Amino acid sequence: MKTILRSQDLSCPSCVAKIEKALQGVEGVTAAKVHFNTGRIEIEHDPAAAPAAQLVQTVREIGYEAAVAAF
């Protein structure tokens, strides 16, 4: 499953690496890609092992705001 989060407070390229590393460390996440310019965070994951709420919490725990993107 793919979940897309949004974050408004990405201020530097090292933020991207920090968020990707944290998300890739979550059990059930197979890929995480952060788009610095747009604040879009794309995550491929098993929703049973890593629900969207856990992904948001992971990003918040390292100091960044995040929310599931609404379409």
N, CA, C and O atoms as a GROMACS GRO file, in nm:
protein
  284
    1MET      N    1   0.085  -0.117   0.000
    1MET     CA    2   0.000   0.000   0.000
    1MET      C    3   0.090   0.123   0.000
    1MET      O    4   0.199   0.122   0.056
    2LYS      N    5   0.042   0.229  -0.064
    2LYS     CA    6   0.116   0.356  -0.063
    2LYS      C    7   0.036   0.457   0.018
    2LYS      O    8  -0.083   0.477  -0.005
    3THR      N    9   0.103   0.521   0.113
    3THR     CA   10   0.045   0.630   0.190
    3THR      C   11   0.126   0.754   0.162
    3THR      O   12   0.249   0.748   0.153
    4ILE      N   13   0.058   0.866   0.149
    4ILE     CA   14   0.126   0.993   0.125
    4ILE      C   15   0.099   1.085   0.243
    4ILE      O   16  -0.015   1.110   0.280
    5LEU      N   17   0.208   1.134   0.301
    5LEU     CA   18   0.201   1.231   0.409
    5LEU      C   19   0.246   1.366   0.355
    5LEU      O   20   0.312   1.374   0.252
    6ARG      N   21   0.210   1.470   0.426
    6ARG     CA   22   0.257   1.606   0.396
    6ARG      C   23   0.325   1.661   0.519
    6ARG      O   24   0.282   1.639   0.632
    7SER      N   25   0.433   1.736   0.495
    7SER     CA   26   0.503   1.805   0.602
    7SER      C   27   0.537   1.944   0.554
    7SER      O   28   0.591   1.961   0.444
    8GLN      N   29   0.506   2.044   0.633
    8GLN     CA   30   0.530   2.183   0.595
    8GLN      C   31   0.663   2.237   0.645
    8GLN      O   32   0.706   2.344   0.601
    9ASP      N   33   0.728   2.166   0.735
    9ASP     CA   34   0.847   2.226   0.799
    9ASP      C   35   0.979   2.162   0.759
    9ASP      O   36   1.067   2.143   0.843
   10LEU      N   37   0.994   2.128   0.631
   10LEU     CA   38   1.121   2.076   0.582
   10LEU      C   39   1.209   2.195   0.543
   10LEU      O   40   1.179   2.266   0.446
   11SER      N   41   1.315   2.216   0.617
   11SER     CA   42   1.396   2.336   0.594
   11SER      C   43   1.531   2.309   0.530
   11SER      O   44   1.601   2.402   0.492
   12CYS      N   45   1.570   2.181   0.518
   12CYS     CA   46   1.702   2.152   0.462
   12CYS      C   47   1.706   2.009   0.408
   12CYS      O   48   1.624   1.926   0.447
   13PRO      N   49   1.800   1.981   0.318
   13PRO     CA   50   1.810   1.846   0.263
   13PRO      C   51   1.839   1.738   0.368
   13PRO      O   52   1.803   1.622   0.349
   14SER      N   53   1.902   1.775   0.477
   14SER     CA   54   1.928   1.674   0.580
   14SER      C   55   1.798   1.630   0.648
   14SER      O   56   1.791   1.520   0.703
   15CYS      N   57   1.695   1.714   0.644
   15CYS     CA   58   1.563   1.676   0.696
   15CYS      C   59   1.510   1.556   0.617
   15CYS      O   60   1.453   1.464   0.673
   16VAL      N   61   1.531   1.560   0.486
   16VAL     CA   62   1.485   1.454   0.398
   16VAL      C   63   1.548   1.321   0.441
   16VAL      O   64   1.478   1.222   0.459
   17ALA      N   65   1.678   1.320   0.457
   17ALA     CA   66   1.749   1.198   0.494
   17ALA      C   67   1.706   1.147   0.630
   17ALA      O   68   1.690   1.026   0.650
   18LYS      N   69   1.686   1.237   0.724
   18LYS     CA   70   1.645   1.199   0.859
   18LYS      C   71   1.507   1.133   0.859
   18LYS      O   72   1.486   1.032   0.926
   19ILE      N   73   1.413   1.191   0.785
   19ILE     CA   74   1.278   1.136   0.778
   19ILE      C   75   1.277   1.002   0.706
   19ILE      O   76   1.214   0.907   0.752
   20GLU      N   77   1.347   0.994   0.592
   20GLU     CA   78   1.352   0.868   0.519
   20GLU      C   79   1.412   0.757   0.604
   20GLU      O   80   1.360   0.645   0.604
   21LYS      N   81   1.518   0.786   0.674
   21LYS     CA   82   1.583   0.685   0.758
   21LYS      C   83   1.489   0.637   0.870
   21LYS      O   84   1.478   0.518   0.896
   22ALA      N   85   1.421   0.732   0.934
   22ALA     CA   86   1.329   0.696   1.042
   22ALA      C   87   1.216   0.608   0.991
   22ALA      O   88   1.181   0.508   1.054
   23LEU      N   89   1.158   0.645   0.878
   23LEU     CA   90   1.047   0.567   0.823
   23LEU      C   91   1.091   0.429   0.776
   23LEU      O   92   1.019   0.331   0.793
   24GLN      N   93   1.209   0.422   0.716
   24GLN     CA   94   1.259   0.293   0.669
   24GLN      C   95   1.292   0.199   0.784
   24GLN      O   96   1.306   0.078   0.764
   25GLY      N   97   1.306   0.253   0.904
   25GLY     CA   98   1.331   0.172   1.022
   25GLY      C   99   1.204   0.115   1.084
   25GLY      O  100   1.212   0.035   1.178
   26VAL      N  101   1.088   0.155   1.034
   26VAL     CA  102   0.961   0.105   1.086
   26VAL      C  103   0.932  -0.030   1.022
   26VAL      O  104   0.937  -0.045   0.900
   27GLU      N  105   0.902  -0.129   1.106
   27GLU     CA  106   0.867  -0.262   1.055
   27GLU      C  107   0.744  -0.253   0.965
   27GLU      O  108   0.644  -0.192   1.003
   28GLY      N  109   0.753  -0.312   0.848
   28GLY     CA  110   0.642  -0.308   0.754
   28GLY      C  111   0.659  -0.205   0.644
   28GLY      O  112   0.586  -0.208   0.545
   29VAL      N  113   0.755  -0.113   0.659
   29VAL     CA  114   0.782  -0.012   0.556
   29VAL      C  115   0.885  -0.069   0.459
   29VAL      O  116   0.992  -0.115   0.500
   30THR      N  117   0.852  -0.067   0.330
   30THR     CA  118   0.945  -0.118   0.229
   30THR      C  119   1.017  -0.006   0.155
   30THR      O  120   1.124  -0.028   0.099
   31ALA      N  121   0.961   0.114   0.154
   31ALA     CA  122   1.026   0.228   0.088
   31ALA      C  123   0.968   0.358   0.142
   31ALA      O  124   0.850   0.366   0.177
   32ALA      N  125   1.053   0.460   0.149
   32ALA     CA  126   1.009   0.594   0.190
   32ALA      C  127   1.086   0.696   0.107
   32ALA      O  128   1.209   0.691   0.100
   33LYS      N  129   1.014   0.788   0.046
   33LYS     CA  130   1.075   0.892  -0.036
   33LYS      C  131   1.016   1.026   0.002
   33LYS      O  132   0.895   1.045  -0.001
   34VAL      N  133   1.104   1.119   0.039
   34VAL     CA  134   1.061   1.253   0.078
   34VAL      C  135   1.097   1.350  -0.036
   34VAL      O  136   1.209   1.350  -0.086
   35HIS      N  137   1.000   1.431  -0.075
   35HIS     CA  138   1.021   1.533  -0.178
   35HIS      C  139   1.035   1.668  -0.108
   35HIS      O  140   0.937   1.726  -0.063
   36PHE      N  141   1.158   1.716  -0.098
   36PHE     CA  142   1.191   1.836  -0.022
   36PHE      C  143   1.110   1.958  -0.066
   36PHE      O  144   1.055   2.029   0.019
   37ASN      N  145   1.100   1.982  -0.194
   37ASN     CA  146   1.034   2.105  -0.244
   37ASN      C  147   0.885   2.109  -0.217
   37ASN      O  148   0.828   2.217  -0.199
   38THR      N  149   0.820   1.994  -0.213
   38THR     CA  150   0.676   1.991  -0.197
   38THR      C  151   0.630   1.948  -0.058
   38THR      O  152   0.514   1.969  -0.021
   39GLY      N  153   0.720   1.889   0.020
   39GLY     CA  154   0.683   1.839   0.151
   39GLY      C  155   0.606   1.708   0.144
   39GLY      O  156   0.547   1.665   0.243
   40ARG      N  157   0.607   1.646   0.029
   40ARG     CA  158   0.535   1.519   0.008
   40ARG      C  159   0.624   1.402   0.054
   40ARG      O  160   0.742   1.396   0.019
   41ILE      N  161   0.566   1.312   0.131
   41ILE     CA  162   0.637   1.195   0.181
   41ILE      C  163   0.559   1.072   0.133
   41ILE      O  164   0.446   1.049   0.176
   42GLU      N  165   0.620   0.994   0.044
   42GLU     CA  166   0.556   0.875  -0.011
   42GLU      C  167   0.612   0.753   0.060
   42GLU      O  168   0.734   0.735   0.068
   43ILE      N  169   0.523   0.668   0.110
   43ILE     CA  170   0.566   0.552   0.187
   43ILE      C  171   0.496   0.428   0.134
   43ILE      O  172   0.374   0.423   0.126
   44GLU      N  173   0.574   0.328   0.097
   44GLU     CA  174   0.522   0.197   0.060
   44GLU      C  175   0.531   0.112   0.185
   44GLU      O  176   0.638   0.100   0.246
   45HIS      N  177   0.417   0.051   0.224
   45HIS     CA  178   0.417  -0.022   0.350
   45HIS      C  179   0.304  -0.124   0.357
   45HIS      O  180   0.210  -0.121   0.278
   46ASP      N  181   0.317  -0.213   0.453
   46ASP     CA  182   0.212  -0.309   0.485
   46ASP      C  183   0.125  -0.241   0.591
   46ASP      O  184   0.171  -0.220   0.703
   47PRO      N  185   0.000  -0.207   0.560
   47PRO     CA  186  -0.082  -0.133   0.656
   47PRO      C  187  -0.114  -0.212   0.784
   47PRO      O  188  -0.147  -0.152   0.886
   48ALA      N  189  -0.104  -0.342   0.779
   48ALA     CA  190  -0.128  -0.422   0.900
   48ALA      C  191  -0.011  -0.408   0.997
   48ALA      O  192  -0.031  -0.404   1.118
   49ALA      N  193   0.110  -0.401   0.944
   49ALA     CA  194   0.229  -0.389   1.028
   49ALA      C  195   0.263  -0.244   1.061
   49ALA      O  196   0.316  -0.213   1.168
   50ALA      N  197   0.232  -0.154   0.968
   50ALA     CA  198   0.266  -0.012   0.985
   50ALA      C  199   0.149   0.073   0.937
   50ALA      O  200   0.149   0.120   0.824
   51PRO      N  201   0.049   0.094   1.024
   51PRO     CA  202  -0.065   0.177   0.984
   51PRO      C  203  -0.024   0.324   0.966
   51PRO      O  204   0.078   0.368   1.019
   52ALA      N  205  -0.104   0.397   0.892
   52ALA     CA  206  -0.074   0.538   0.863
   52ALA      C  207  -0.050   0.620   0.989
   52ALA      O  208   0.039   0.704   0.992
   53ALA      N  209  -0.128   0.596   1.094
   53ALA     CA  210  -0.110   0.671   1.219
   53ALA      C  211   0.030   0.650   1.277
   53ALA      O  212   0.088   0.743   1.333
   54GLN      N  213   0.083   0.530   1.264
   54GLN     CA  214   0.218   0.503   1.314
   54GLN      C  215   0.322   0.577   1.230
   54GLN      O  216   0.423   0.623   1.284
   55LEU      N  217   0.299   0.588   1.100
   55LEU     CA  218   0.392   0.659   1.013
   55LEU      C  219   0.396   0.808   1.049
   55LEU      O  220   0.503   0.868   1.056
   56VAL      N  221   0.279   0.865   1.071
   56VAL     CA  222   0.271   1.006   1.113
   56VAL      C  223   0.344   1.024   1.246
   56VAL      O  224   0.422   1.118   1.262
   57GLN      N  225   0.319   0.935   1.340
   57GLN     CA  226   0.383   0.944   1.472
   57GLN      C  227   0.535   0.933   1.462
   57GLN      O  228   0.607   1.002   1.534
   58THR      N  229   0.583   0.848   1.374
   58THR     CA  230   0.728   0.832   1.355
   58THR      C  231   0.790   0.963   1.311
   58THR      O  232   0.895   1.003   1.362
   59VAL      N  233   0.727   1.030   1.216
   59VAL     CA  234   0.779   1.159   1.167
   59VAL      C  235   0.773   1.263   1.279
   59VAL      O  236   0.867   1.340   1.296
   60ARG      N  237   0.667   1.266   1.354
   60ARG     CA  238   0.652   1.363   1.464
   60ARG      C  239   0.755   1.338   1.575
   60ARG      O  240   0.805   1.433   1.636
   61GLU      N  241   0.785   1.213   1.601
   61GLU     CA  242   0.881   1.180   1.707
   61GLU      C  243   1.022   1.231   1.678
   61GLU      O  244   1.101   1.250   1.771
   62ILE      N  245   1.055   1.252   1.552
   62ILE     CA  246   1.188   1.305   1.520
   62ILE      C  247   1.186   1.456   1.499
   62ILE      O  248   1.285   1.515   1.458
   63GLY      N  249   1.070   1.518   1.529
   63GLY     CA  250   1.064   1.664   1.534
   63GLY      C  251   1.002   1.736   1.415
   63GLY      O  252   1.021   1.856   1.400
   64TYR      N  253   0.930   1.664   1.331
   64TYR     CA  254   0.867   1.727   1.215
   64TYR      C  255   0.717   1.706   1.219
   64TYR      O  256   0.669   1.602   1.265
   65GLU      N  257   0.644   1.804   1.172
   65GLU     CA  258   0.499   1.789   1.162
   65GLU      C  259   0.467   1.702   1.041
   65GLU      O  260   0.539   1.706   0.941
   66ALA      N  261   0.362   1.626   1.050
   66ALA     CA  262   0.319   1.543   0.938
   66ALA      C  263   0.172   1.512   0.953
   66ALA      O  264   0.119   1.507   1.064
   67ALA      N  265   0.107   1.492   0.840
   67ALA     CA  266  -0.033   1.451   0.838
   67ALA      C  267  -0.056   1.373   0.711
   67ALA      O  268   0.013   1.393   0.611
   68VAL      N  269  -0.153   1.285   0.715
   68VAL     CA  270  -0.190   1.212   0.595
   68VAL      C  271  -0.246   1.312   0.495
   68VAL      O  272  -0.331   1.394   0.530
   69ALA      N  273  -0.199   1.306   0.371
   69ALA     CA  274  -0.243   1.399   0.269
   69ALA      C  275  -0.386   1.368   0.230
   69ALA      O  276  -0.424   1.252   0.214
   70ALA      N  277  -0.466   1.472   0.215
   70ALA     CA  278  -0.605   1.458   0.173
   70ALA      C  279  -0.614   1.491   0.025
   70ALA      O  280  -0.551   1.585  -0.023
   71PHE      N  281  -0.692   1.413  -0.046
   71PHE     CA  282  -0.706   1.436  -0.190
   71PHE      C  283  -0.848   1.476  -0.222
   71PHE      O  284  -0.881   1.500  -0.339
   0.00000   0.00000   0.00000
